[in-house]
Amino acid sequence: MQRGTAEIFLALGLILIGILGLKLTDMNLFWAFIALGGAVGCHGGISVSQRARV
């Protein structure tokens, strides 16, 4: 599996953890997981698209 694809799946996991954490605990800390998941997913998507172009 490519590094970018692994980052996309990691991002999905982080976002799901953030959503479940918000629903269960209502702590604002889990917004950081959602934001981090978005950033990691964007980086992974860019990595995959750059490799496809080369």
C-alpha positions, 0 to 999 in steps of 0.5 A: 500500500502506498504511503498516501493511501495509508494516510487517507485511511488514517485520516478516516480513522481520526475523523471517526474517533473525533466524531464518536468522541464528541458524541460520547463525551462532548469534550472540545478536545475531539475537534482536534482529532477531526481537524488533524484527520482533515489535514492528514487526509489532504496530505495523503490525497495530494501524495496520491495525485502527485504519484499518479501524475508522474 
